[in-house]
Amino acid sequence: TVFISDLRNCSTKEQESKRVEKEMAHIRSKFTSESNMNGYNRKKYVWKILYMYMLGYEVDFGHMEAVNLISSPRYSEKSVGYAWCALMLREGDDLLRLIINSIRVDLISKNENAVCLALNAICNVGGKEFAESLSSDVIKLLTSNVTKTYVRKKAALTTLRLYRKAPDVLPPSEWSDKVLMLLDEKNIGVLTSVSSLVLGVMAVDPSGWEAAAPKAARTLTRLVLNKDYSNDYLYYGIPTPWLQIKLLRMLQYFPPPEEHALKLRISEVLQRIISGTDVTKNVNKNNATHAVLFEAINLTIHLGSKAETLQQSINLLGRFISIREANIRYLGLETMARLSQLQPETLDGLKKHQSTILFSLKDPDISIRRRALDLVYSMCDTSTVHETVAELLTYLQAADTSIREELVLKVAILAERFATDNQWYVDVVLKLIKEAGDYVSEEIWYRVVQIITNQGDDLQKYATETAWKALSEEAMPHRTLVKVAGYVLGEFGHMIADTPGCGAAQQFALLHKQFTQSDNELRALLLNTYVKLSHSFAEIAPQVSEVMAQYSTALDQEVQQRANEYISLSAPPLSGVKSTVLEMMPHFTERESIVQKQLSGKKGADGSAPPRERKESKAEAEEAGEAVSAPAAPPPAAPDLLGMDDPS
């Protein structure tokens, strides 16, 4: 007590450090001089060491004294040793080997308090070494008929911890049947802990756990319909919301039930939850009720058209996205996006709320804007693509920088995937470049020139005219616009050469106007355009030769190499080679859209889609072909409003 008072009275950090050092020296001397120190003093000094450690001071002694406390028969001393273990040890520490035997002795003892301390220690620091040595004892505690309720709860969560750390050491097939029997428990605390264990295992592999579905439905009926629970488990009037959520989530790991009785039971539970939930002024009650509600809606989505509550869920979500409470709006938008992906037949119902969804793009909360964008993207189809893209392009002008790159990507994908007219697609991409050129990735302009190249003369001529016009109208065009115009004019400039004001000389002059302000990458591309134009139009060959000669000694290796190679191609002996090298680009190979791949990669960062694939090089990108619809990304995990996914 005096030590803590002294620390509180310190006015500076230096005074506190001196007092801590003095106390450490005192404790160290006590540990070395008193070989037969009694349990009380050992406990007192270990508590002081822990206090200093929690204040941020490095502690390098007292470990063996703490280990000895774990072996003490007294609860007050043993608890101090386990507290030191939880704070000071980490998975893989050598000292863990010294305490494994002590923990095992406590696990198999008849003293429930000691058993609970041992289980807590395993949960706090347990790794593969603990799993190999202690997992069988923990499983016995979990499944034994004589285990007390509060010990069984801890044993279930300890089993989950060990399974997550070393699943190969605890094969579920050896103990799944016994754990499934625990889902028939009447005690709600045990049910909640066992449900966490079952969910944790099924997240890895649900096979072998099919018997959990009818048990989960039976318990939900007991809680929601029969109201068979103790008032101790009411949370703001909601019966054990954590357990309800776990059971609803459990049912989503299995296909929709075929058995009529089970199907009817689940339907009645969903009907009661969905029809009996409303927004209240109490924030805590709102969190609890809507956590259960949204999990019920997720189960409805999983059941699909077989669920009688599907249309009711759509109407409820439509109401939620228009209320003032930001958290509920966010969840409503997120769940709608998941619904549109997993149940495409519901799109007509979702489109009734499109004006509200588009309005959410202007919400002050960036997270709501992101969810609204995801929903608009997933709802879009051929019938709404023009309206949706127009709205998103309008929104792009005011969108903040944190969302612009994703917005540009999604507009480009929608315009390509649902385009009924490729000319419209070209217009959209060029407008994207003009409105938000800094956020248009390389993949987008690679993709638009692939599509232009692979289509017929009509689109090639239209794209060339449009790119020429866009470049002519911009006083300071974005470098991506110059890239697109440079490629298109180099390949198809001859198609507009007869148009007044669009001759070869004018094309060269307009492009060269941007040349001196361009970076080396863009200059290399424009040199390629110049040599193709001069190959088709001999009248500009002297001007192009002059540029090539000027940049044949450029400092940049790529620019210098291209200039010298093009000069060499102009030699008379290489005229045949030159014609072959500079002929029009052939069609690109048909592959998945590289823009879609880029979006999939971005989604992979938050776990809602496959991991990011290796970014394609420019050469690989130029070989990619037409888009094919990528499979829908798996839905994100259900919202954890109540913190129930904490591994501890």
C-alpha positions as CSV (number, residue, x, y, z in Angstrom):
1,T,0.0,0.0,0.0
2,V,2.8,2.4,0.8
3,F,4.5,1.6,-2.5
4,I,1.4,2.4,-4.5
5,S,0.8,5.6,-2.5
6,D,4.4,6.7,-3.1
7,L,3.9,6.2,-6.9
8,R,0.7,8.2,-6.9
9,N,2.5,11.1,-5.1
10,C,5.3,11.3,-7.6
11,S,5.1,14.6,-9.5
12,T,7.5,13.6,-12.3
13,K,8.3,10.5,-14.4
14,E,11.9,10.5,-13.0
15,Q,10.6,10.3,-9.4
16,E,8.4,7.4,-10.3
17,S,11.2,5.6,-12.1
18,K,13.5,6.0,-9.1
19,R,10.8,4.7,-6.7
20,V,10.1,1.7,-9.0
21,E,13.8,0.9,-9.3
22,K,14.2,1.1,-5.5
23,E,11.2,-1.3,-5.0
24,M,12.6,-3.7,-7.6
25,A,15.9,-3.8,-5.9
26,H,14.2,-4.5,-2.5
27,I,12.0,-7.3,-4.0
28,R,15.0,-8.9,-5.8
29,S,17.0,-8.9,-2.5
30,K,14.1,-10.5,-0.7
31,F,13.8,-13.3,-3.3
32,T,17.6,-14.0,-3.1
33,S,18.0,-13.8,0.7
34,E,14.8,-15.5,1.9
35,S,15.0,-19.1,0.6
36,N,12.1,-20.1,2.7
37,M,9.8,-17.1,2.0
38,N,6.3,-17.7,3.1
39,G,3.4,-17.8,0.7
40,Y,2.0,-14.4,1.8
41,N,5.2,-12.5,1.1
42,R,5.8,-14.3,-2.2
43,K,2.2,-13.4,-3.3
44,K,2.6,-9.8,-2.2
45,Y,5.9,-9.3,-4.1
46,V,4.6,-11.0,-7.3
47,W,1.6,-8.6,-7.2
48,K,4.0,-5.7,-6.9
49,I,6.0,-7.0,-9.9
50,L,2.8,-7.3,-11.9
51,Y,1.8,-3.7,-11.0
52,M,5.2,-2.4,-12.1
53,Y,4.9,-4.4,-15.3
54,M,1.5,-3.0,-16.0
55,L,2.9,0.5,-15.5
56,G,5.2,-0.2,-18.5
57,Y,8.4,-1.1,-16.7
58,E,10.5,-4.1,-17.8
59,V,10.6,-7.0,-15.4
60,D,13.3,-9.7,-15.7
61,F,13.0,-11.5,-12.4
62,G,10.5,-13.2,-10.2
63,H,9.5,-15.8,-12.7
64,M,10.2,-18.9,-10.6
65,E,8.4,-17.4,-7.6
66,A,5.3,-17.0,-9.7
67,V,5.6,-20.5,-11.0
68,N,5.8,-21.7,-7.4
69,L,2.6,-19.8,-6.6
70,I,0.8,-21.8,-9.3
71,S,1.6,-25.0,-7.4
72,S,0.4,-23.6,-4.1
73,P,-2.6,-25.4,-2.6
74,R,-4.1,-22.1,-1.5
75,Y,-6.5,-20.4,-3.9
76,S,-5.4,-16.9,-2.9
77,E,-1.7,-17.7,-3.8
78,K,-2.6,-19.9,-6.8
79,S,-4.7,-17.1,-8.4
80,V,-1.7,-14.7,-8.2
81,G,0.5,-17.2,-10.0
82,Y,-2.1,-17.7,-12.7
83,A,-2.6,-13.9,-13.0
84,W,1.2,-13.6,-13.6
85,C,1.0,-16.3,-16.2
86,A,-1.8,-14.5,-18.1
87,L,0.1,-11.2,-18.1
88,M,3.7,-12.2,-18.5
89,L,3.7,-15.3,-20.7
90,R,3.1,-15.6,-24.4
91,E,2.7,-18.6,-26.6
92,G,6.1,-20.2,-27.2
93,D,7.8,-19.0,-24.0
94,D,10.2,-21.5,-22.5
95,L,8.6,-21.0,-19.1
96,L,5.4,-22.6,-20.3
97,R,7.0,-26.0,-20.1
98,L,7.5,-25.5,-16.3
99,I,3.8,-24.8,-15.6
100,I,2.2,-27.5,-17.9
101,N,2.4,-30.1,-15.2
102,S,1.0,-27.7,-12.6
103,I,-1.9,-26.8,-14.9
104,R,-2.6,-30.5,-15.6
105,V,-2.7,-31.3,-11.8
106,D,-5.3,-28.5,-11.4
107,L,-7.3,-29.7,-14.3
108,I,-7.8,-33.1,-12.9
109,S,-8.2,-32.0,-9.3
110,K,-11.6,-32.1,-7.4
111,N,-11.3,-28.4,-6.6
112,E,-13.5,-26.6,-9.2
113,N,-11.9,-23.2,-8.4
114,A,-8.5,-24.6,-9.3
115,V,-9.9,-26.2,-12.4
116,C,-11.3,-22.8,-13.5
117,L,-8.0,-21.1,-13.0
118,A,-6.3,-23.7,-15.1
119,L,-8.8,-23.4,-17.9
120,N,-8.4,-19.6,-17.8
121,A,-4.6,-19.9,-18.1
122,I,-5.0,-22.3,-21.1
123,C,-7.3,-19.8,-22.8
124,N,-5.0,-16.8,-22.1
125,V,-1.6,-18.3,-23.3
126,G,-2.4,-21.7,-24.7
127,G,-0.9,-22.8,-28.0
128,K,0.0,-26.0,-29.8
129,E,2.1,-27.2,-26.9
130,F,-0.8,-26.8,-24.5
131,A,-3.1,-28.5,-27.0
132,E,-0.9,-31.5,-27.3
133,S,-0.5,-31.9,-23.5
134,L,-3.8,-30.9,-22.1
135,S,-6.5,-31.2,-24.8
136,S,-7.7,-34.7,-23.7
137,D,-8.2,-33.4,-20.1
138,V,-10.2,-30.4,-21.3
139,I,-12.4,-32.6,-23.5
140,K,-13.1,-34.9,-20.5
141,L,-14.1,-31.9,-18.4
142,L,-16.4,-30.7,-21.2
143,T,-18.2,-34.0,-21.7
144,S,-18.2,-35.5,-18.2
145,N,-21.6,-36.0,-16.6
146,V,-20.3,-34.8,-13.2
147,T,-18.7,-31.5,-14.4
148,K,-20.3,-28.4,-12.7
149,T,-22.1,-26.0,-15.0
150,Y,-19.6,-23.1,-14.6
151,V,-16.7,-25.4,-15.3
152,R,-18.3,-26.9,-18.4
153,K,-18.8,-23.4,-19.8
154,K,-15.1,-22.6,-19.4
155,A,-14.2,-26.0,-20.8
156,A,-16.2,-25.4,-24.0
157,L,-14.5,-22.1,-24.7
158,T,-11.1,-23.6,-23.8
159,T,-11.7,-26.4,-26.3
160,L,-12.5,-23.7,-28.9
161,R,-9.3,-21.9,-28.2
162,L,-7.1,-25.0,-28.4
163,Y,-8.9,-26.1,-31.6
164,R,-8.2,-22.7,-33.3
165,K,-4.6,-23.0,-32.3
166,A,-4.0,-26.6,-33.3
167,P,-6.9,-28.1,-35.2
168,D,-4.9,-31.2,-36.2
169,V,-4.3,-32.0,-32.5
170,L,-8.1,-32.0,-31.8
171,P,-9.8,-33.8,-34.7
172,P,-13.6,-33.0,-34.2
173,S,-14.6,-36.4,-35.4
174,E,-13.4,-37.9,-32.1
175,W,-15.6,-35.7,-29.9
176,S,-18.3,-34.2,-32.1
177,D,-21.0,-36.6,-31.0
178,K,-20.5,-35.9,-27.3
179,V,-20.5,-32.1,-27.9
180,L,-23.7,-32.3,-30.0
181,M,-25.4,-33.9,-27.0
182,L,-24.6,-30.8,-25.0
183,L,-26.8,-28.8,-27.4
184,D,-29.7,-30.4,-25.6
185,E,-28.6,-28.8,-22.3
186,K,-31.3,-26.8,-20.5
187,N,-28.7,-24.4,-19.0
188,I,-28.5,-21.3,-21.3
189,G,-25.0,-20.5,-20.2
190,V,-23.7,-23.9,-21.2
191,L,-25.7,-23.7,-24.4
192,T,-24.1,-20.4,-25.3
193,S,-20.6,-21.6,-24.7
194,V,-21.1,-24.9,-26.5
195,S,-22.7,-23.0,-29.5
196,S,-19.6,-20.9,-29.7
197,L,-17.5,-24.1,-29.9
198,V,-19.7,-25.7,-32.5
199,L,-19.7,-22.5,-34.7
200,G,-15.9,-22.2,-34.4
201,V,-15.5,-25.8,-35.6
202,M,-18.1,-25.5,-38.4
203,A,-16.4,-22.4,-39.7
204,V,-13.5,-24.7,-40.7
205,D,-15.6,-27.7,-41.8
206,P,-19.3,-28.2,-41.2
207,S,-19.3,-31.8,-42.3
208,G,-20.2,-34.2,-39.5
209,W,-22.3,-31.6,-37.6
210,E,-25.6,-32.0,-39.5
211,A,-27.3,-33.0,-36.3
212,A,-26.8,-29.5,-34.9
213,A,-29.5,-28.0,-37.2
214,P,-32.6,-29.7,-35.6
215,K,-31.1,-29.1,-32.1
216,A,-30.6,-25.4,-32.9
217,A,-34.2,-25.1,-34.3
218,R,-35.6,-26.8,-31.2
219,T,-33.7,-24.4,-28.9
220,L,-34.9,-21.4,-30.9
221,T,-38.5,-22.6,-30.6
222,R,-38.0,-22.9,-26.8
223,L,-36.6,-19.3,-26.5
224,V,-38.6,-17.4,-29.1
225,L,-42.0,-19.2,-29.3
226,N,-42.3,-20.9,-25.9
227,K,-40.5,-18.3,-23.9
228,D,-38.9,-21.0,-21.8
229,Y,-36.0,-19.2,-20.1
230,S,-35.0,-17.6,-16.8
231,N,-35.4,-13.8,-16.3
232,D,-31.7,-13.8,-15.5
233,Y,-31.0,-14.2,-19.2
234,L,-33.2,-11.3,-20.4
235,Y,-31.3,-8.4,-21.9
236,Y,-33.4,-5.3,-22.3
237,G,-36.4,-7.6,-22.6
238,I,-34.8,-9.9,-25.2
239,P,-34.2,-13.5,-24.2
240,T,-30.4,-14.3,-24.4
241,P,-29.8,-12.5,-27.8
242,W,-26.2,-13.9,-27.9
243,L,-27.5,-17.5,-28.0
244,Q,-30.3,-16.7,-30.5
245,I,-27.7,-15.2,-32.9
246,K,-25.4,-18.2,-32.6
247,L,-28.2,-20.6,-33.3
248,L,-29.5,-18.6,-36.3
249,R,-26.0,-18.5,-37.7
250,M,-25.6,-22.2,-37.1
251,L,-28.5,-23.0,-39.3
252,Q,-26.9,-21.1,-42.2
253,Y,-24.1,-23.7,-42.5
254,F,-26.6,-26.3,-43.8
255,P,-28.8,-26.5,-46.9
256,P,-32.5,-25.5,-46.4
257,P,-34.2,-28.3,-44.5
258,E,-36.4,-30.8,-46.4
259,E,-38.2,-32.2,-43.3
260,H,-41.6,-30.5,-43.1
261,A,-41.6,-30.2,-39.3
262,L,-38.2,-28.7,-39.1
263,K,-39.0,-26.3,-42.0
264,L,-42.2,-25.2,-40.2
265,R,-40.4,-24.7,-36.9
266,I,-37.7,-22.5,-38.5
267,S,-40.4,-20.5,-40.4
268,E,-42.4,-19.8,-37.2
269,V,-39.3,-18.6,-35.4
270,L,-38.3,-16.3,-38.3
271,Q,-41.8,-14.9,-38.6
272,R,-41.9,-14.1,-34.9
273,I,-38.5,-12.4,-34.9
274,I,-39.0,-10.4,-38.1
275,S,-42.6,-9.3,-37.3
276,G,-41.8,-8.5,-33.6
277,T,-38.8,-6.1,-34.0
278,D,-39.1,-2.4,-34.2
279,V,-36.8,0.7,-33.6
280,T,-36.8,2.1,-30.1
281,K,-35.2,5.0,-28.4
282,N,-33.0,2.8,-26.2
283,V,-29.7,2.3,-27.9
284,N,-28.8,-0.9,-26.1
285,K,-32.1,-2.5,-26.8
286,N,-31.9,-1.5,-30.4
287,N,-28.5,-3.1,-30.7
288,A,-29.7,-6.4,-29.2
289,T,-33.0,-6.6,-31.1
290,H,-31.4,-5.7,-34.4
291,A,-28.5,-8.0,-34.0
292,V,-31.0,-10.9,-33.7
293,L,-33.2,-9.5,-36.5
294,F,-30.4,-9.1,-39.0
295,E,-29.1,-12.6,-38.3
296,A,-32.7,-13.8,-38.8
297,I,-32.8,-12.0,-42.2
298,N,-29.5,-13.6,-43.1
299,L,-31.0,-17.0,-42.4
300,T,-34.0,-16.0,-44.6
301,I,-31.7,-15.0,-47.4
302,H,-29.9,-18.4,-47.0
303,L,-33.2,-20.3,-47.2
304,G,-34.1,-18.3,-50.4
305,S,-37.4,-18.6,-52.1
306,K,-38.4,-21.4,-49.7
307,A,-38.6,-18.8,-46.9
308,E,-42.0,-17.3,-46.4
309,T,-40.5,-14.3,-44.8
310,L,-38.3,-13.2,-47.8
311,Q,-40.7,-10.5,-49.0
312,Q,-41.3,-9.3,-45.5
313,S,-37.6,-9.0,-45.0
314,I,-37.2,-6.9,-48.1
315,N,-39.9,-4.5,-46.9
316,L,-38.3,-4.3,-43.5
317,L,-34.9,-3.5,-45.0
318,G,-36.5,-0.9,-47.2
319,R,-37.8,0.8,-44.0
320,F,-34.5,0.5,-42.2
321,I,-32.4,2.2,-44.8
322,S,-34.5,5.4,-44.5
323,I,-34.5,5.9,-40.8
324,R,-32.3,8.2,-38.9
325,E,-30.2,5.7,-36.9
326,A,-26.9,5.4,-38.8
327,N,-26.0,1.9,-37.5
328,I,-29.3,0.4,-38.7
329,R,-29.1,2.2,-42.0
330,Y,-25.6,0.7,-42.5
331,L,-26.8,-2.8,-41.7
332,G,-29.8,-2.5,-43.9
333,L,-27.7,-1.5,-46.9
334,E,-25.2,-4.2,-46.2
335,T,-27.9,-6.9,-45.9
336,M,-29.6,-5.7,-49.0
337,A,-26.4,-6.0,-51.0
338,R,-26.0,-9.6,-49.7
339,L,-29.6,-10.3,-50.6
340,S,-29.1,-9.0,-54.2
341,Q,-26.1,-11.2,-54.7
342,L,-27.4,-14.4,-53.2
343,Q,-31.1,-14.1,-54.3
344,P,-31.1,-12.3,-57.7
345,E,-34.9,-13.0,-58.1
346,T,-35.4,-10.3,-55.4
347,L,-34.0,-7.5,-57.5
348,D,-37.4,-6.3,-58.6
349,G,-38.4,-5.8,-54.9
350,L,-35.1,-4.1,-54.1
351,K,-35.4,-1.7,-57.0
352,K,-38.5,-0.2,-55.4
353,H,-36.1,1.4,-52.9
354,Q,-33.6,2.6,-55.5
355,S,-34.2,6.3,-54.8
356,T,-33.5,5.9,-51.1
357,I,-30.4,3.8,-51.9
358,L,-29.1,6.5,-54.3
359,F,-29.8,9.2,-51.7
360,S,-27.6,7.2,-49.3
361,L,-24.6,7.9,-51.5
362,K,-24.8,11.5,-50.2
363,D,-24.8,10.5,-46.5
364,P,-22.2,12.2,-44.3
365,D,-21.0,8.9,-43.0
366,I,-18.4,7.4,-45.3
367,S,-19.2,3.8,-44.2
368,I,-22.8,4.2,-45.3
369,R,-21.7,5.7,-48.6
370,R,-19.5,2.6,-49.2
371,R,-22.4,0.2,-48.4
372,A,-24.7,2.2,-50.6
373,L,-22.2,2.0,-53.4
374,D,-21.9,-1.8,-53.0
375,L,-25.6,-2.1,-53.1
376,V,-26.1,0.0,-56.2
377,Y,-23.3,-2.0,-57.9
378,S,-24.9,-5.4,-57.0
379,M,-28.4,-4.3,-57.9
380,C,-27.5,-3.1,-61.4
381,D,-28.6,-5.1,-64.5
382,T,-29.2,-4.4,-68.2
383,S,-32.5,-2.6,-67.6
384,T,-31.1,-0.1,-65.1
385,V,-27.5,0.3,-66.2
386,H,-27.9,3.6,-68.0
387,E,-29.7,5.2,-65.1
388,T,-27.3,3.7,-62.5
389,V,-24.2,4.8,-64.3
390,A,-25.6,8.3,-64.9
391,E,-26.3,8.6,-61.2
392,L,-22.9,7.3,-60.2
393,L,-21.1,9.7,-62.7
394,T,-23.1,12.6,-61.2
395,Y,-22.1,11.4,-57.7
396,L,-18.4,11.1,-58.8
397,Q,-18.1,14.9,-59.2
398,A,-18.8,15.4,-55.5
399,A,-17.5,12.1,-54.1
400,D,-14.6,12.4,-51.6
401,T,-11.2,10.9,-52.4
402,S,-11.5,7.9,-50.1
403,I,-14.2,6.3,-52.2
404,R,-13.4,7.6,-55.7
405,E,-11.1,4.8,-56.8
406,E,-13.6,2.1,-55.9
407,L,-16.4,4.2,-57.5
408,V,-14.5,4.6,-60.8
409,L,-13.8,0.8,-60.9
410,K,-17.4,-0.1,-60.3
411,V,-18.7,2.3,-62.9
412,A,-16.2,0.9,-65.5
413,I,-17.2,-2.7,-64.7
414,L,-21.0,-1.9,-64.9
415,A,-20.6,-0.1,-68.1
416,E,-18.7,-3.0,-69.6
417,R,-20.8,-5.9,-68.2
418,F,-24.2,-4.6,-69.0
419,A,-23.5,-2.4,-72.1
420,T,-26.0,-2.9,-74.8
421,D,-24.0,-0.5,-77.0
422,N,-20.2,-0.4,-77.0
423,Q,-20.2,3.2,-78.1
424,W,-21.9,4.1,-74.9
425,Y,-19.3,2.1,-73.0
426,V,-16.5,4.1,-74.7
427,D,-18.3,7.4,-73.8
428,V,-18.6,6.3,-70.1
429,V,-14.9,5.4,-69.8
430,L,-13.8,8.7,-71.5
431,K,-16.0,10.6,-69.1
432,L,-14.5,8.8,-66.2
433,I,-11.0,9.8,-67.4
434,K,-12.1,13.4,-67.8
435,E,-13.9,13.6,-64.4
436,A,-11.5,11.6,-62.3
437,G,-8.4,10.8,-64.3
438,D,-6.2,10.4,-61.2
439,Y,-8.4,7.5,-60.0
440,V,-8.6,5.6,-63.3
441,S,-6.3,2.7,-63.0
442,E,-4.1,1.3,-65.8
443,E,-6.4,-1.7,-66.0
444,I,-9.3,0.5,-67.1
445,W,-7.6,2.1,-70.1
446,Y,-6.1,-1.3,-71.0
447,R,-9.5,-2.7,-71.1
448,V,-11.2,-0.1,-73.2
449,V,-8.5,-0.3,-75.9
450,Q,-8.9,-4.1,-75.9
451,I,-12.6,-3.9,-76.5
452,I,-12.1,-1.2,-79.2
453,T,-9.5,-3.4,-80.9
454,N,-11.6,-6.5,-80.8
455,Q,-14.8,-4.9,-82.2
456,G,-15.5,-4.0,-85.8
457,D,-14.8,-0.9,-87.9
458,D,-17.8,1.0,-86.7
459,L,-16.7,1.1,-83.0
460,Q,-13.1,1.7,-84.0
461,K,-14.0,4.7,-86.0
462,Y,-16.4,6.0,-83.4
463,A,-13.8,5.6,-80.6
464,T,-11.2,7.4,-82.7
465,E,-13.5,10.3,-83.4
466,T,-14.6,10.5,-79.7
467,A,-11.0,10.3,-78.4
468,W,-9.9,13.0,-81.0
469,K,-12.7,15.3,-79.9
470,A,-12.0,14.7,-76.2
471,L,-8.3,15.5,-76.6
472,S,-9.0,18.6,-78.7
473,E,-11.4,20.0,-76.2
474,E,-9.1,19.7,-73.2
475,A,-6.5,22.5,-72.6
476,M,-4.7,20.3,-70.1
477,P,-5.8,16.7,-70.8
478,H,-5.1,14.0,-68.2
479,R,-2.2,11.7,-69.1
480,T,-4.6,8.7,-69.2
481,L,-6.7,10.5,-71.8
482,V,-3.5,11.1,-73.8
483,K,-2.7,7.4,-73.5
484,V,-6.1,6.3,-74.9
485,A,-6.0,8.9,-77.6
486,G,-2.4,8.0,-78.5
487,Y,-3.2,4.3,-78.8
488,V,-6.4,4.8,-80.7
489,L,-5.0,7.3,-83.2
490,G,-2.0,5.2,-83.8
491,E,-4.1,2.1,-84.6
492,F,-7.2,3.7,-86.2
493,G,-6.3,7.3,-87.0
494,H,-6.5,6.5,-90.7
495,M,-10.3,6.1,-90.3
496,I,-10.8,9.8,-89.6
497,A,-8.0,11.2,-91.7
498,D,-10.4,12.2,-94.5
499,T,-12.5,14.2,-92.0
500,P,-11.8,18.0,-92.3
501,G,-9.5,19.1,-89.5
502,C,-8.5,15.5,-88.6
503,G,-5.7,14.8,-91.1
504,A,-2.5,13.1,-90.2
505,A,-0.7,16.4,-89.7
506,Q,-3.3,17.6,-87.4
507,Q,-3.3,14.3,-85.4
508,F,0.5,14.5,-85.1
509,A,0.4,18.1,-84.0
510,L,-2.3,17.6,-81.4
511,L,-0.4,14.6,-79.9
512,H,3.0,16.3,-80.0
513,K,1.5,19.3,-78.2
514,Q,1.3,17.0,-75.2
515,F,4.7,15.3,-75.7
516,T,6.9,17.8,-74.0
517,Q,4.8,17.9,-70.9
518,S,4.5,14.1,-70.6
519,D,6.5,11.6,-68.5
520,N,8.8,9.1,-70.0
521,E,6.2,6.3,-70.0
522,L,3.8,8.4,-72.0
523,R,6.5,9.6,-74.3
524,A,7.4,6.0,-75.2
525,L,3.8,5.3,-76.1
526,L,3.5,8.4,-78.2
527,L,6.7,7.5,-80.1
528,N,5.0,4.3,-81.0
529,T,1.9,6.3,-82.2
530,Y,4.1,8.6,-84.3
531,V,5.9,5.8,-86.2
532,K,2.5,4.1,-86.9
533,L,1.1,7.4,-88.2
534,S,4.2,8.0,-90.4
535,H,4.0,4.5,-91.8
536,S,0.4,5.2,-92.9
537,F,0.9,8.8,-94.0
538,A,4.2,9.6,-95.7
539,E,3.7,13.4,-95.5
540,I,4.5,13.5,-91.8
541,A,7.5,11.1,-92.0
542,P,10.1,14.0,-91.9
543,Q,8.6,15.5,-88.7
544,V,8.5,12.1,-87.1
545,S,12.1,11.3,-88.1
546,E,13.2,14.6,-86.6
547,V,11.5,13.7,-83.3
548,M,13.1,10.2,-83.3
549,A,16.5,11.7,-83.9
550,Q,16.1,14.2,-81.1
551,Y,15.1,11.5,-78.6
552,S,17.6,8.8,-79.8
553,T,19.9,10.2,-77.1
554,A,17.3,10.7,-74.4
555,L,18.3,9.9,-70.8
556,D,15.4,7.5,-70.3
557,Q,16.4,4.0,-71.5
558,E,12.9,3.1,-72.8
559,V,12.5,6.3,-74.8
560,Q,16.0,6.1,-76.2
561,Q,15.6,2.4,-77.2
562,R,12.3,3.0,-78.9
563,A,13.6,6.0,-80.8
564,N,16.7,4.1,-82.0
565,E,14.7,1.0,-83.0
566,Y,12.2,3.0,-85.0
567,I,15.1,4.9,-86.8
568,S,16.6,1.5,-87.6
569,L,13.3,0.2,-89.0
570,S,13.3,3.1,-91.5
571,A,16.4,1.8,-93.2
572,P,15.5,0.5,-96.8
573,P,16.6,-3.1,-96.2
574,L,14.1,-3.4,-93.3
575,S,11.1,-2.2,-95.2
576,G,9.5,-5.6,-95.2
577,V,10.1,-6.0,-91.5
578,K,8.8,-2.5,-90.8
579,S,5.5,-3.3,-92.5
580,T,5.1,-6.4,-90.4
581,V,6.0,-4.7,-87.1
582,L,3.8,-1.7,-87.7
583,E,0.7,-3.4,-89.0
584,M,-2.6,-3.0,-87.1
585,M,-2.8,-4.8,-83.7
586,P,-4.5,-8.2,-83.9
587,H,-7.5,-9.1,-81.7
588,F,-6.7,-9.7,-78.1
589,T,-7.1,-13.1,-76.5
590,E,-10.5,-13.6,-74.8
591,R,-10.0,-13.6,-71.0
592,E,-11.6,-12.4,-67.8
593,S,-11.9,-8.7,-67.5
594,I,-8.7,-7.3,-65.8
595,V,-10.9,-4.5,-64.3
596,Q,-13.1,-7.2,-62.6
597,K,-9.9,-8.9,-61.4
598,Q,-8.7,-5.6,-59.9
599,L,-12.0,-5.1,-58.0
600,S,-11.9,-8.7,-56.8
601,G,-8.4,-8.1,-55.5
602,K,-9.5,-5.0,-53.6
603,K,-12.4,-6.9,-52.0
604,G,-10.0,-9.7,-50.9
605,A,-8.3,-7.3,-48.6
606,D,-11.4,-7.2,-46.3
607,G,-12.2,-10.9,-46.6
608,S,-15.3,-10.5,-48.7
609,A,-13.9,-12.0,-51.9
610,P,-11.0,-14.2,-53.1
611,P,-7.5,-12.9,-52.3
612,R,-5.8,-10.4,-54.5
613,E,-4.4,-12.0,-57.6
614,R,-1.0,-11.1,-58.9
615,K,-1.2,-7.8,-60.7
616,E,-0.9,-8.2,-64.4
617,S,1.9,-6.5,-66.2
618,K,1.1,-4.2,-69.1
619,A,2.0,-6.8,-71.6
620,E,-0.2,-9.4,-70.0
621,A,-3.0,-6.8,-69.7
622,E,-2.8,-6.0,-73.4
623,E,-3.3,-9.7,-74.2
624,A,-6.5,-10.0,-72.0
625,G,-9.8,-10.2,-73.8
626,E,-13.5,-9.8,-73.4
627,A,-15.0,-9.7,-70.0
628,V,-16.8,-12.7,-68.6
629,S,-19.0,-12.4,-65.6
630,A,-17.1,-13.3,-62.4
631,P,-18.8,-15.4,-59.8
632,A,-20.4,-13.4,-57.0
633,A,-18.2,-12.7,-54.1
634,P,-19.1,-14.6,-50.9
635,P,-21.2,-12.5,-48.6
636,P,-19.4,-10.7,-45.7
637,A,-19.7,-12.1,-42.2
638,A,-22.8,-11.1,-40.3
639,P,-22.5,-8.0,-38.1
640,D,-21.1,-8.7,-34.6
641,L,-23.1,-6.1,-32.7
642,L,-22.8,-7.9,-29.4
643,G,-19.1,-8.8,-29.5
644,M,-20.0,-12.5,-29.5
645,D,-17.1,-13.5,-31.9
646,D,-14.4,-12.7,-29.3
647,P,-12.3,-15.9,-29.2
648,S,-11.9,-15.6,-25.4
